[in-house]
Amino acid sequence: MQVKRIIANIRTEDPTLADRFYRDILGLELAMDHGWIRTYASLSHMTVQVSVAQEGGSGTDVPDLSVEVDDLEEALRRVKAAGIPLVYGPTSEPWGVRRFYVRDPFGRLVNILQHA
């Protein structure tokens, strides 16, 4: 048996609220919409990962999601333009990533990062 994909499921009363953050800011495509569930996806090939953590690194809370991007400064520009407050960072971490934390429309802590 081989794991083909891992899907993060976030509970909400209004799935359409995800558009502004996951589509408009992070650039994911709306891949499926059944009304009660909306799935956002990237056409990029991704490695399947599950992380289990005691803390989020540098003494931060463990984020609910980590999203690796290819242009952190553009992600930061979009977050600021949308008026979303930063929870942490941006900062360069000693383990070789530059990152910041924000909360998505559902209150989930999201770690947005780029490898240095």
DRENKOLVEX-699378 format. One line per field, with one value per residue: residue number from 1; x, y, z of N, C-alpha, C, O in turn. Coordinates in Angstrom, 2 decimals, m for minus. Example, Ala and Ser with C-alpha at 12.3 -4.5 7.8 and 13.67 -1.06 7.14 Angstrom:
2
resi	1 | 2;
nx	13.19 | 12.85;
ny	m5.69 | m2.25;
nz	7.80 | 7.08;
cax	12.30 | 13.67;
cay	m4.50 | m1.06;
caz	7.80 | 7.14;
cx	13.20 | 12.90;
cy	m3.30 | 0.03;
cz	7.80 | 7.87;
ox	14.24 | 13.41;
oy	m3.32 | 1.14;
oz	8.46 | 8.04;
***
This chain:
116
resi	1 | 2 | 3 | 4 | 5 | 6 | 7 | 8 | 9 | 10 | 11 | 12 | 13 | 14 | 15 | 16 | 17 | 18 | 19 | 20 | 21 | 22 | 23 | 24 | 25 | 26 | 27 | 28 | 29 | 30 | 31 | 32 | 33 | 34 | 35 | 36 | 37 | 38 | 39 | 40 | 41 | 42 | 43 | 44 | 45 | 46 | 47 | 48 | 49 | 50 | 51 | 52 | 53 | 54 | 55 | 56 | 57 | 58 | 59 | 60 | 61 | 62 | 63 | 64 | 65 | 66 | 67 | 68 | 69 | 70 | 71 | 72 | 73 | 74 | 75 | 76 | 77 | 78 | 79 | 80 | 81 | 82 | 83 | 84 | 85 | 86 | 87 | 88 | 89 | 90 | 91 | 92 | 93 | 94 | 95 | 96 | 97 | 98 | 99 | 100 | 101 | 102 | 103 | 104 | 105 | 106 | 107 | 108 | 109 | 110 | 111 | 112 | 113 | 114 | 115 | 116;
nx	0.84 | 0.45 | 0.59 | m1.21 | m2.07 | m2.58 | m5.10 | m6.10 | m8.73 | m10.94 | m13.18 | m16.13 | m18.91 | m19.43 | m18.17 | m17.46 | m16.03 | m13.40 | m12.34 | m11.13 | m8.75 | m7.43 | m7.64 | m7.38 | m5.20 | m3.24 | m3.23 | m4.32 | m6.25 | m9.77 | m10.83 | m12.92 | m16.35 | m18.99 | m20.85 | m21.32 | m18.75 | m15.62 | m12.83 | m9.50 | m6.73 | m3.42 | m1.65 | 0.90 | 3.38 | 3.54 | 5.13 | 4.06 | 3.41 | 3.33 | 3.41 | 4.30 | 4.29 | 5.76 | 6.00 | 5.94 | 8.43 | 11.08 | 9.79 | 7.13 | 3.52 | 2.18 | 1.51 | m1.60 | m1.63 | 0.97 | 2.27 | 4.18 | 5.70 | 6.83 | 7.60 | 7.98 | 7.90 | 6.00 | 3.73 | 3.56 | 3.10 | 0.54 | m0.95 | m0.71 | m1.95 | m4.53 | m5.21 | m4.79 | m3.75 | m0.40 | 0.71 | 3.10 | 6.46 | 7.50 | 10.31 | 13.67 | 14.54 | 16.71 | 16.89 | 16.80 | 14.60 | 12.46 | 9.77 | 6.29 | 3.47 | m0.07 | m3.62 | m6.18 | m9.44 | m10.98 | m9.82 | m7.67 | m4.25 | m1.77 | 1.24 | 3.27 | 5.76 | 9.12 | 11.79 | 15.17;
ny	m1.18 | 2.27 | 5.62 | 8.06 | 10.67 | 13.34 | 14.98 | 18.03 | 18.82 | 21.33 | 22.52 | 24.43 | 26.72 | 28.09 | 27.41 | 29.04 | 31.18 | 30.54 | 31.19 | 33.81 | 33.60 | 31.01 | 30.75 | 33.41 | 34.63 | 32.57 | 31.34 | 28.89 | 26.61 | 26.30 | 23.21 | 21.47 | 21.72 | 21.16 | 22.55 | 22.01 | 21.30 | 22.52 | 22.15 | 23.03 | 23.18 | 22.54 | 22.36 | 21.58 | 19.08 | 17.45 | 16.46 | 13.98 | 14.60 | 14.38 | 16.11 | 15.98 | 17.71 | 19.26 | 21.94 | 24.93 | 25.64 | 27.88 | 28.62 | 29.07 | 28.60 | 25.44 | 25.28 | 24.87 | 24.30 | 24.09 | 25.88 | 25.74 | 28.04 | 29.44 | 32.05 | 33.96 | 36.68 | 37.70 | 36.33 | 37.46 | 40.13 | 39.88 | 39.02 | 41.22 | 43.18 | 42.23 | 42.84 | 41.11 | 40.28 | 39.69 | 36.97 | 35.99 | 36.70 | 38.25 | 36.04 | 34.78 | 31.52 | 29.42 | 26.86 | 27.01 | 28.14 | 30.80 | 32.49 | 33.18 | 33.54 | 33.42 | 33.78 | 31.85 | 32.37 | 30.87 | 30.79 | 29.12 | 28.47 | 29.31 | 28.50 | 30.05 | 29.50 | 29.58 | 27.77 | 28.52;
nz	0.00 | m0.71 | 0.31 | m1.30 | m1.15 | 1.16 | 2.87 | 4.19 | 6.30 | 7.12 | 9.42 | 8.89 | 8.85 | 6.57 | 3.67 | 1.49 | 2.43 | 2.31 | m0.16 | m0.44 | 1.07 | 0.55 | m2.25 | m3.46 | m2.07 | m1.56 | m4.01 | m4.81 | m6.79 | m7.22 | m6.97 | m6.52 | m5.79 | m3.87 | m2.56 | 0.25 | 0.77 | m0.22 | m2.24 | m2.54 | m4.69 | m5.98 | m9.02 | m8.89 | m8.30 | m5.24 | m2.19 | 0.05 | 3.41 | 6.97 | 9.89 | 13.31 | 16.26 | 19.16 | 19.60 | 17.59 | 16.71 | 17.44 | 19.75 | 19.13 | 18.74 | 17.67 | 14.29 | 12.52 | 9.82 | 7.39 | 4.75 | 2.00 | m0.11 | m3.27 | m3.38 | m0.91 | m0.27 | m2.05 | m1.15 | 1.39 | 0.68 | m0.46 | 1.75 | 3.46 | 1.83 | 1.88 | 4.41 | 6.51 | 9.69 | 10.83 | 12.76 | 13.58 | 12.75 | 9.60 | 9.56 | 9.47 | 10.03 | 12.07 | 11.01 | 8.30 | 6.89 | 5.79 | 7.16 | 8.06 | 10.26 | 9.99 | 10.54 | 9.11 | 7.51 | 9.25 | 11.66 | 11.92 | 12.52 | 10.31 | 8.87 | 6.73 | 4.45 | 3.06 | 1.76 | 2.41;
cax	0.00 | 1.17 | m0.23 | m1.21 | m2.32 | m3.11 | m5.98 | m6.46 | m10.14 | m11.16 | m14.62 | m16.68 | m20.31 | m19.50 | m16.97 | m17.08 | m15.10 | m12.04 | m11.87 | m10.25 | m7.45 | m6.79 | m7.58 | m6.88 | m3.89 | m2.27 | m3.21 | m4.81 | m7.40 | m10.95 | m10.84 | m14.18 | m17.32 | m20.28 | m21.66 | m20.99 | m17.28 | m14.85 | m11.45 | m8.55 | m5.60 | m2.35 | m1.24 | 2.28 | 3.63 | 3.92 | 5.49 | 3.14 | 4.06 | 2.57 | 4.32 | 3.79 | 5.21 | 5.56 | 5.91 | 6.08 | 9.79 | 11.35 | 8.87 | 5.79 | 2.49 | 2.18 | 0.52 | m2.53 | m1.19 | 2.17 | 2.15 | 5.44 | 5.51 | 8.08 | 7.90 | 7.44 | 7.64 | 4.72 | 2.70 | 3.48 | 2.46 | m0.89 | m1.53 | m0.82 | m2.95 | m5.84 | m5.44 | m4.71 | m2.64 | 0.63 | 0.77 | 4.52 | 7.35 | 8.36 | 11.63 | 14.51 | 14.77 | 18.03 | 16.85 | 16.86 | 13.38 | 11.95 | 8.35 | 5.42 | 2.20 | m1.32 | m4.81 | m7.08 | m10.76 | m11.61 | m9.05 | m6.56 | m2.92 | m1.13 | 2.65 | 3.61 | 7.23 | 9.93 | 13.12 | 16.22;
cay	0.00 | 3.53 | 6.81 | 8.87 | 12.08 | 13.66 | 16.12 | 18.75 | 19.18 | 22.41 | 22.69 | 25.77 | 26.82 | 28.74 | 27.09 | 30.08 | 32.11 | 30.09 | 31.74 | 34.97 | 33.21 | 29.88 | 30.99 | 34.73 | 34.93 | 31.49 | 30.97 | 27.54 | 26.54 | 25.61 | 21.94 | 20.78 | 22.49 | 20.48 | 23.39 | 21.71 | 21.15 | 23.11 | 21.67 | 23.87 | 22.34 | 23.05 | 21.39 | 21.20 | 17.80 | 17.68 | 15.32 | 13.73 | 14.75 | 14.62 | 16.52 | 15.91 | 18.62 | 19.76 | 23.39 | 25.32 | 26.12 | 29.22 | 28.89 | 29.43 | 27.57 | 24.52 | 25.70 | 23.85 | 24.00 | 24.74 | 26.02 | 26.17 | 28.81 | 29.72 | 33.48 | 34.39 | 38.13 | 37.90 | 35.87 | 38.49 | 41.30 | 39.58 | 38.98 | 42.62 | 43.86 | 41.75 | 43.32 | 40.00 | 40.55 | 38.68 | 36.43 | 35.77 | 36.95 | 37.28 | 35.84 | 33.69 | 30.58 | 28.79 | 25.58 | 27.24 | 28.63 | 32.12 | 32.21 | 33.98 | 32.91 | 34.18 | 32.95 | 31.82 | 32.90 | 29.99 | 30.86 | 28.15 | 29.06 | 28.86 | 28.79 | 30.20 | 29.42 | 29.32 | 27.30 | 29.49;
caz	0.00 | m0.78 | 0.53 | m2.51 | m0.88 | 2.48 | 2.71 | 5.41 | 6.34 | 8.08 | 9.65 | 8.81 | 8.47 | 5.25 | 2.91 | 0.52 | 3.06 | 2.01 | m1.43 | m0.28 | 1.60 | m0.12 | m3.70 | m3.84 | m1.48 | m1.77 | m5.43 | m5.09 | m7.68 | m6.70 | m7.71 | m6.32 | m5.00 | m3.71 | m1.69 | 1.65 | 0.83 | m1.32 | m2.20 | m3.26 | m5.06 | m6.83 | m10.04 | m8.61 | m7.64 | m3.85 | m1.38 | 1.17 | 4.71 | 8.19 | 10.97 | 14.68 | 16.93 | 20.52 | 19.43 | 16.19 | 16.45 | 17.98 | 20.84 | 18.65 | 18.77 | 16.53 | 13.31 | 12.02 | 8.46 | 6.86 | 3.30 | 1.40 | m1.35 | m3.98 | m3.28 | 0.37 | m0.28 | m2.73 | m0.21 | 2.43 | 0.07 | m0.60 | 3.10 | 3.93 | 1.00 | 2.32 | 5.77 | 7.46 | 10.61 | 11.05 | 14.11 | 13.85 | 11.61 | 8.93 | 10.14 | 8.96 | 11.12 | 12.01 | 10.29 | 6.86 | 6.25 | 6.11 | 7.33 | 8.92 | 10.63 | 9.93 | 10.77 | 7.96 | 7.90 | 10.22 | 12.89 | 11.92 | 12.44 | 9.08 | 8.72 | 5.32 | 4.48 | 1.88 | 2.11 | 2.03;
cx	0.88 | 0.20 | m0.10 | m1.36 | m2.81 | m3.90 | m6.27 | m7.93 | m10.36 | m12.66 | m15.01 | m18.17 | m20.46 | m18.22 | m16.54 | m16.10 | m13.64 | m11.49 | m10.83 | m8.85 | m6.77 | m6.68 | m6.87 | m5.49 | m2.87 | m2.25 | m3.63 | m6.05 | m8.56 | m11.12 | m12.17 | m15.07 | m18.65 | m21.22 | m21.30 | m19.48 | m16.69 | m13.41 | m10.60 | m7.30 | m4.59 | m2.02 | 0.19 | 2.34 | 4.13 | 4.27 | 4.50 | 3.92 | 3.02 | 3.60 | 3.61 | 4.77 | 4.77 | 5.36 | 6.12 | 7.47 | 9.93 | 10.34 | 7.47 | 4.81 | 2.63 | 1.12 | m0.38 | m2.13 | 0.13 | 2.07 | 3.49 | 5.14 | 6.87 | 8.48 | 7.25 | 7.10 | 6.32 | 3.57 | 2.49 | 2.79 | 0.95 | m1.59 | m1.73 | m1.89 | m4.37 | m6.16 | m5.43 | m3.52 | m1.67 | 0.59 | 2.22 | 5.29 | 6.93 | 9.75 | 12.36 | 14.87 | 16.11 | 18.04 | 16.66 | 15.57 | 13.14 | 10.44 | 7.63 | 4.16 | 1.07 | m2.45 | m5.68 | m8.46 | m11.47 | m10.85 | m7.90 | m5.24 | m2.18 | 0.30 | 2.94 | 5.13 | 7.83 | 11.29 | 14.16 | 17.20;
cy	1.23 | 4.68 | 7.69 | 10.36 | 12.20 | 14.96 | 16.73 | 19.15 | 20.19 | 22.63 | 24.16 | 25.70 | 27.41 | 28.48 | 28.17 | 31.09 | 31.76 | 30.74 | 32.84 | 34.55 | 32.15 | 30.05 | 32.31 | 35.03 | 33.84 | 30.97 | 29.55 | 27.62 | 25.85 | 24.35 | 21.21 | 21.66 | 21.75 | 21.30 | 23.22 | 21.51 | 21.79 | 22.62 | 22.56 | 23.04 | 23.12 | 21.97 | 20.93 | 19.82 | 18.09 | 16.38 | 15.19 | 13.82 | 14.89 | 14.97 | 16.44 | 16.69 | 18.98 | 21.26 | 23.69 | 25.76 | 27.55 | 29.62 | 29.26 | 28.28 | 26.68 | 25.00 | 24.54 | 23.39 | 24.70 | 24.72 | 26.55 | 26.86 | 29.04 | 31.18 | 34.03 | 35.87 | 38.44 | 37.45 | 36.91 | 39.75 | 41.08 | 39.56 | 40.40 | 43.38 | 43.45 | 42.20 | 42.22 | 40.23 | 39.37 | 38.26 | 36.28 | 36.07 | 38.15 | 37.22 | 34.70 | 32.80 | 29.87 | 27.46 | 25.77 | 27.60 | 30.07 | 31.93 | 33.30 | 33.17 | 33.92 | 33.23 | 33.01 | 32.30 | 32.08 | 29.94 | 29.89 | 28.88 | 28.46 | 29.40 | 28.86 | 30.35 | 29.24 | 28.84 | 28.28 | 28.86;
cz	0.00 | m0.55 | m0.72 | m2.24 | 0.55 | 2.33 | 4.07 | 5.30 | 7.46 | 8.20 | 9.58 | 8.48 | 7.07 | 4.47 | 1.92 | 1.10 | 2.76 | 0.75 | m1.26 | 0.16 | 0.75 | m1.63 | m4.00 | m3.29 | m1.80 | m3.21 | m5.75 | m5.98 | m6.96 | m7.55 | m7.60 | m5.45 | m5.00 | m2.83 | m0.23 | 1.86 | m0.42 | m1.16 | m3.10 | m3.51 | m5.89 | m7.84 | m9.83 | m7.97 | m6.23 | m3.17 | m0.23 | 2.47 | 5.80 | 9.25 | 12.30 | 15.53 | 18.33 | 20.53 | 17.96 | 15.80 | 16.92 | 19.04 | 20.42 | 18.86 | 17.54 | 15.53 | 12.89 | 10.62 | 8.19 | 5.35 | 2.79 | 0.07 | m2.02 | m3.92 | m2.01 | 0.38 | m0.99 | m1.84 | 0.88 | 1.90 | m0.03 | 0.74 | 3.62 | 3.15 | 1.40 | 3.75 | 6.82 | 8.38 | 10.71 | 12.51 | 14.55 | 12.58 | 10.79 | 9.58 | 9.44 | 10.14 | 10.96 | 11.26 | 8.79 | 6.16 | 6.65 | 6.14 | 8.11 | 9.19 | 10.45 | 10.33 | 9.52 | 8.41 | 8.96 | 11.53 | 12.97 | 11.75 | 11.25 | 9.03 | 7.23 | 5.25 | 3.11 | 2.36 | 1.58 | 1.05;
ox	1.94 | m0.88 | 1.01 | m0.86 | m3.39 | m3.41 | m6.65 | m8.33 | m10.01 | m13.34 | m14.33 | m18.63 | m21.51 | m17.27 | m15.37 | m15.41 | m12.75 | m10.27 | m9.77 | m7.87 | m5.66 | m5.73 | m5.88 | m4.67 | m1.77 | m1.33 | m3.34 | m6.80 | m8.35 | m11.52 | m12.52 | m14.61 | m19.35 | m22.26 | m21.00 | m19.00 | m17.20 | m12.86 | m10.94 | m6.87 | m4.87 | m2.10 | 0.66 | 1.47 | 5.04 | 3.76 | 4.13 | 4.96 | 1.95 | 4.54 | 2.43 | 5.96 | 3.58 | 4.63 | 6.46 | 7.68 | 8.99 | 10.06 | 6.68 | 5.20 | 3.13 | m0.05 | 0.04 | m2.27 | 0.39 | 1.81 | 3.87 | 4.42 | 7.92 | 9.57 | 6.11 | 6.11 | 5.61 | 2.54 | 1.35 | 1.98 | 0.17 | m2.72 | m2.79 | m2.65 | m5.31 | m7.27 | m6.00 | m2.39 | m2.07 | 0.45 | 2.54 | 4.85 | 6.13 | 10.27 | 11.74 | 15.45 | 16.60 | 19.11 | 16.39 | 15.45 | 13.56 | 9.88 | 8.24 | 3.83 | 1.23 | m2.24 | m5.90 | m8.64 | m12.46 | m11.18 | m7.21 | m5.12 | m1.98 | 0.53 | 2.85 | 5.71 | 7.18 | 11.87 | 14.05 | 18.14;
oy	1.25 | 4.72 | 8.02 | 11.20 | 11.26 | 15.92 | 16.03 | 19.76 | 19.93 | 22.89 | 25.02 | 24.72 | 27.25 | 29.26 | 28.22 | 31.79 | 32.59 | 30.84 | 32.80 | 35.10 | 32.36 | 29.56 | 32.32 | 35.63 | 34.14 | 30.24 | 29.06 | 28.59 | 24.91 | 24.43 | 20.43 | 22.28 | 21.72 | 20.80 | 24.20 | 21.55 | 21.61 | 22.67 | 22.81 | 22.27 | 24.20 | 20.78 | 20.01 | 19.44 | 18.89 | 15.32 | 16.19 | 13.19 | 15.45 | 14.22 | 16.81 | 16.39 | 19.00 | 21.80 | 22.80 | 26.21 | 28.34 | 30.81 | 29.73 | 27.15 | 27.11 | 25.12 | 23.38 | 22.21 | 25.78 | 23.68 | 27.68 | 26.32 | 28.85 | 31.54 | 34.50 | 36.27 | 39.35 | 38.12 | 37.20 | 40.36 | 41.97 | 40.05 | 40.74 | 44.15 | 44.24 | 41.96 | 42.38 | 40.37 | 38.20 | 39.10 | 36.41 | 35.75 | 38.97 | 38.22 | 33.79 | 33.26 | 29.72 | 26.97 | 24.80 | 27.40 | 30.51 | 31.28 | 34.18 | 32.24 | 35.11 | 32.02 | 34.08 | 32.61 | 32.54 | 29.15 | 29.82 | 29.79 | 27.25 | 30.60 | 27.85 | 31.22 | 28.81 | 29.43 | 28.80 | 29.52;
oz	0.63 | m1.14 | m1.13 | m2.99 | 1.10 | 1.74 | 5.01 | 4.30 | 8.61 | 7.21 | 10.13 | 7.89 | 6.45 | 4.57 | 1.54 | 0.36 | 2.93 | 0.60 | m1.89 | m0.33 | 0.27 | m2.24 | m4.73 | m4.00 | m2.27 | m3.59 | m6.84 | m5.93 | m6.20 | m8.72 | m8.48 | m4.49 | m6.01 | m2.40 | 0.45 | 2.99 | m1.52 | m0.06 | m4.25 | m2.64 | m6.41 | m7.52 | m10.50 | m7.19 | m6.05 | m3.53 | 0.39 | 2.62 | 5.58 | 9.49 | 12.40 | 15.52 | 18.65 | 21.37 | 17.18 | 14.67 | 16.80 | 19.22 | 21.24 | 19.13 | 16.50 | 15.90 | 12.90 | 10.29 | 8.72 | 4.75 | 3.10 | m0.76 | m1.41 | m4.35 | m2.04 | 0.99 | m0.57 | m1.78 | 1.26 | 2.60 | 0.28 | 0.86 | 4.15 | 3.74 | 1.27 | 4.23 | 7.89 | 7.91 | 10.68 | 13.40 | 15.73 | 11.48 | 11.23 | 10.09 | 8.88 | 11.13 | 9.84 | 10.91 | 8.07 | 4.95 | 7.72 | 5.26 | 8.72 | 8.45 | 10.71 | 10.44 | 8.96 | 9.59 | 9.53 | 12.42 | 13.99 | 10.93 | 11.19 | 9.15 | 6.53 | 5.90 | 2.15 | 3.27 | 0.47 | 0.62;
***
